[in-house]
Amino acid sequence: QVQLVESGGGSVQAGGSLRLSCKASGRASAIYVMGWFRQAPGKGRDLVGDITWSGGVAAYADSVRGRFTISRDSAKNTMSLQMNSLKPEDTAVYYCAARLGGTWEYWGQGTQVTVSS
């Protein structure tokens, strides 16, 4: 089992920045990939980006590439999402997730990000 706890989030005006963090515990050493998802009201949960736990290689959705940066500190079992140049359409509940293999098995509780115009 892996437990994930997010922190950060909140409200910001368009163009502003926010930083989210996700702390992993339990079988954190078995994590293969961690990622950030988001879910806007009335919409599905979409992958924002992910990062390989060992190599730290990140990939991003087209909608956030160049504005968001994912990083990880495997020694501290933490992953962060730095969000810059935020837009109202970035408003959503953001979730961190982890997979040990091919499926996203573990999820955080979610944290709200609200961007006002």
C-alpha positions as protocol buffer text, in pm:
chain_id: "A"
residue {
  index: 1
  type: GLN
  ca { x: 0 y: 0 z: 0 }
}
residue {
  index: 2
  type: VAL
  ca { x: 100 y: 358 z: -72 }
}
residue {
  index: 3
  type: GLN
  ca { x: -57 y: 656 z: 101 }
}
residue {
  index: 4
  type: LEU
  ca { x: -57 y: 995 z: -70 }
}
residue {
  index: 5
  type: VAL
  ca { x: -129 y: 1328 z: 98 }
}
residue {
  index: 6
  type: GLU
  ca { x: -149 y: 1651 z: -101 }
}
residue {
  index: 7
  type: SER
  ca { x: -90 y: 2002 z: 25 }
}
residue {
  index: 8
  type: GLY
  ca { x: -103 y: 2345 z: -130 }
}
residue {
  index: 9
  type: GLY
  ca { x: -370 y: 2471 z: -360 }
}
residue {
  index: 10
  type: GLY
  ca { x: -604 y: 2760 z: -302 }
}
residue {
  index: 11
  type: SER
  ca { x: -724 y: 3059 z: -497 }
}
residue {
  index: 12
  type: VAL
  ca { x: -526 y: 3286 z: -726 }
}
residue {
  index: 13
  type: GLN
  ca { x: -590 y: 3537 z: -999 }
}
residue {
  index: 14
  type: ALA
  ca { x: -517 y: 3457 z: -1362 }
}
residue {
  index: 15
  type: GLY
  ca { x: -148 y: 3486 z: -1437 }
}
residue {
  index: 16
  type: GLY
  ca { x: -51 y: 3388 z: -1086 }
}
residue {
  index: 17
  type: SER
  ca { x: 130 y: 3085 z: -951 }
}
residue {
  index: 18
  type: LEU
  ca { x: 63 y: 2804 z: -707 }
}
residue {
  index: 19
  type: ARG
  ca { x: 260 y: 2506 z: -588 }
}
residue {
  index: 20
  type: LEU
  ca { x: 117 y: 2170 z: -490 }
}
residue {
  index: 21
  type: SER
  ca { x: 302 y: 1899 z: -301 }
}
residue {
  index: 22
  type: CYS
  ca { x: 233 y: 1530 z: -254 }
}
residue {
  index: 23
  type: LYS
  ca { x: 389 y: 1321 z: 20 }
}
residue {
  index: 24
  type: ALA
  ca { x: 407 y: 945 z: -27 }
}
residue {
  index: 25
  type: SER
  ca { x: 433 y: 694 z: 254 }
}
residue {
  index: 26
  type: GLY
  ca { x: 403 y: 320 z: 297 }
}
residue {
  index: 27
  type: ARG
  ca { x: 557 y: 130 z: 5 }
}
residue {
  index: 28
  type: ALA
  ca { x: 694 y: 447 z: -147 }
}
residue {
  index: 29
  type: SER
  ca { x: 1013 y: 268 z: -253 }
}
residue {
  index: 30
  type: ALA
  ca { x: 805 y: 55 z: -492 }
}
residue {
  index: 31
  type: ILE
  ca { x: 667 y: 353 z: -683 }
}
residue {
  index: 32
  type: TYR
  ca { x: 737 y: 347 z: -1057 }
}
residue {
  index: 33
  type: VAL
  ca { x: 563 y: 667 z: -1170 }
}
residue {
  index: 34
  type: MET
  ca { x: 382 y: 949 z: -991 }
}
residue {
  index: 35
  type: GLY
  ca { x: 147 y: 1191 z: -1155 }
}
residue {
  index: 36
  type: TRP
  ca { x: -91 y: 1480 z: -1118 }
}
residue {
  index: 37
  type: PHE
  ca { x: -449 y: 1463 z: -1241 }
}
residue {
  index: 38
  type: ARG
  ca { x: -723 y: 1722 z: -1232 }
}
residue {
  index: 39
  type: GLN
  ca { x: -1098 y: 1718 z: -1247 }
}
residue {
  index: 40
  type: ALA
  ca { x: -1305 y: 2023 z: -1328 }
}
residue {
  index: 41
  type: PRO
  ca { x: -1674 y: 2037 z: -1232 }
}
residue {
  index: 42
  type: GLY
  ca { x: -1881 y: 1815 z: -1458 }
}
residue {
  index: 43
  type: LYS
  ca { x: -1577 y: 1677 z: -1637 }
}
residue {
  index: 44
  type: GLY
  ca { x: -1362 y: 1367 z: -1621 }
}
residue {
  index: 45
  type: ARG
  ca { x: -1031 y: 1328 z: -1445 }
}
residue {
  index: 46
  type: ASP
  ca { x: -746 y: 1418 z: -1678 }
}
residue {
  index: 47
  type: LEU
  ca { x: -374 y: 1357 z: -1653 }
}
residue {
  index: 48
  type: VAL
  ca { x: -181 y: 1681 z: -1613 }
}
residue {
  index: 49
  type: GLY
  ca { x: 161 y: 1520 z: -1614 }
}
residue {
  index: 50
  type: ASP
  ca { x: 372 y: 1252 z: -1458 }
}
residue {
  index: 51
  type: ILE
  ca { x: 728 y: 1178 z: -1356 }
}
residue {
  index: 52
  type: THR
  ca { x: 931 y: 860 z: -1330 }
}
residue {
  index: 53
  type: TRP
  ca { x: 1031 y: 802 z: -973 }
}
residue {
  index: 54
  type: SER
  ca { x: 1383 y: 676 z: -1033 }
}
residue {
  index: 55
  type: GLY
  ca { x: 1493 y: 887 z: -1328 }
}
residue {
  index: 56
  type: GLY
  ca { x: 1286 y: 1198 z: -1269 }
}
residue {
  index: 57
  type: VAL
  ca { x: 1173 y: 1221 z: -1631 }
}
residue {
  index: 58
  type: ALA
  ca { x: 856 y: 1429 z: -1658 }
}
residue {
  index: 59
  type: ALA
  ca { x: 591 y: 1447 z: -1928 }
}
residue {
  index: 60
  type: TYR
  ca { x: 303 y: 1692 z: -1960 }
}
residue {
  index: 61
  type: ALA
  ca { x: -34 y: 1738 z: -2118 }
}
residue {
  index: 62
  type: ASP
  ca { x: -37 y: 1984 z: -2405 }
}
residue {
  index: 63
  type: SER
  ca { x: -263 y: 2219 z: -2210 }
}
residue {
  index: 64
  type: VAL
  ca { x: -3 y: 2278 z: -1937 }
}
residue {
  index: 65
  type: ARG
  ca { x: 331 y: 2224 z: -2109 }
}
residue {
  index: 66
  type: GLY
  ca { x: 556 y: 2523 z: -2060 }
}
residue {
  index: 67
  type: ARG
  ca { x: 352 y: 2653 z: -1765 }
}
residue {
  index: 68
  type: PHE
  ca { x: 360 y: 2364 z: -1518 }
}
residue {
  index: 69
  type: THR
  ca { x: 664 y: 2181 z: -1384 }
}
residue {
  index: 70
  type: ILE
  ca { x: 666 y: 1850 z: -1200 }
}
residue {
  index: 71
  type: SER
  ca { x: 957 y: 1759 z: -977 }
}
residue {
  index: 72
  type: ARG
  ca { x: 1025 y: 1492 z: -723 }
}
residue {
  index: 73
  type: ASP
  ca { x: 1253 y: 1430 z: -428 }
}
residue {
  index: 74
  type: SER
  ca { x: 1274 y: 1055 z: -399 }
}
residue {
  index: 75
  type: ALA
  ca { x: 1477 y: 1080 z: -78 }
}
residue {
  index: 76
  type: LYS
  ca { x: 1190 y: 1268 z: 88 }
}
residue {
  index: 77
  type: ASN
  ca { x: 917 y: 1077 z: -101 }
}
residue {
  index: 78
  type: THR
  ca { x: 764 y: 1398 z: -225 }
}
residue {
  index: 79
  type: MET
  ca { x: 644 y: 1524 z: -561 }
}
residue {
  index: 80
  type: SER
  ca { x: 562 y: 1883 z: -645 }
}
residue {
  index: 81
  type: LEU
  ca { x: 366 y: 2064 z: -912 }
}
residue {
  index: 82
  type: GLN
  ca { x: 469 y: 2421 z: -980 }
}
residue {
  index: 83
  type: MET
  ca { x: 195 y: 2599 z: -1170 }
}
residue {
  index: 84
  type: ASN
  ca { x: 273 y: 2930 z: -1336 }
}
residue {
  index: 85
  type: SER
  ca { x: 75 y: 3157 z: -1566 }
}
residue {
  index: 86
  type: LEU
  ca { x: -245 y: 3007 z: -1434 }
}
residue {
  index: 87
  type: LYS
  ca { x: -563 y: 3042 z: -1635 }
}
residue {
  index: 88
  type: PRO
  ca { x: -928 y: 3019 z: -1527 }
}
residue {
  index: 89
  type: GLU
  ca { x: -953 y: 2691 z: -1718 }
}
residue {
  index: 90
  type: ASP
  ca { x: -695 y: 2544 z: -1480 }
}
residue {
  index: 91
  type: THR
  ca { x: -959 y: 2556 z: -1207 }
}
residue {
  index: 92
  type: ALA
  ca { x: -1013 y: 2202 z: -1082 }
}
residue {
  index: 93
  type: VAL
  ca { x: -956 y: 1958 z: -802 }
}
residue {
  index: 94
  type: TYR
  ca { x: -600 y: 1832 z: -838 }
}
residue {
  index: 95
  type: TYR
  ca { x: -506 y: 1479 z: -737 }
}
residue {
  index: 96
  type: CYS
  ca { x: -170 y: 1315 z: -703 }
}
residue {
  index: 97
  type: ALA
  ca { x: -147 y: 950 z: -796 }
}
residue {
  index: 98
  type: ALA
  ca { x: 107 y: 671 z: -800 }
}
residue {
  index: 99
  type: ARG
  ca { x: 151 y: 350 z: -987 }
}
residue {
  index: 100
  type: LEU
  ca { x: 375 y: 60 z: -911 }
}
residue {
  index: 101
  type: GLY
  ca { x: 310 y: -98 z: -1250 }
}
residue {
  index: 102
  type: GLY
  ca { x: 80 y: -20 z: -1538 }
}
residue {
  index: 103
  type: THR
  ca { x: -224 y: 119 z: -1358 }
}
residue {
  index: 104
  type: TRP
  ca { x: -283 y: 421 z: -1137 }
}
residue {
  index: 105
  type: GLU
  ca { x: -352 y: 240 z: -813 }
}
residue {
  index: 106
  type: TYR
  ca { x: -309 y: 499 z: -542 }
}
residue {
  index: 107
  type: TRP
  ca { x: -468 y: 841 z: -509 }
}
residue {
  index: 108
  type: GLY
  ca { x: -451 y: 1139 z: -281 }
}
residue {
  index: 109
  type: GLN
  ca { x: -759 y: 1307 z: -141 }
}
residue {
  index: 110
  type: GLY
  ca { x: -748 y: 1599 z: -385 }
}
residue {
  index: 111
  type: THR
  ca { x: -692 y: 1970 z: -338 }
}
residue {
  index: 112
  type: GLN
  ca { x: -888 y: 2257 z: -490 }
}
residue {
  index: 113
  type: VAL
  ca { x: -724 y: 2507 z: -723 }
}
residue {
  index: 114
  type: THR
  ca { x: -935 y: 2807 z: -824 }
}
residue {
  index: 115
  type: VAL
  ca { x: -815 y: 3063 z: -1077 }
}
residue {
  index: 116
  type: SER
  ca { x: -1022 y: 3377 z: -1116 }
}
residue {
  index: 117
  type: SER
  ca { x: -1017 y: 3605 z: -1417 }
}
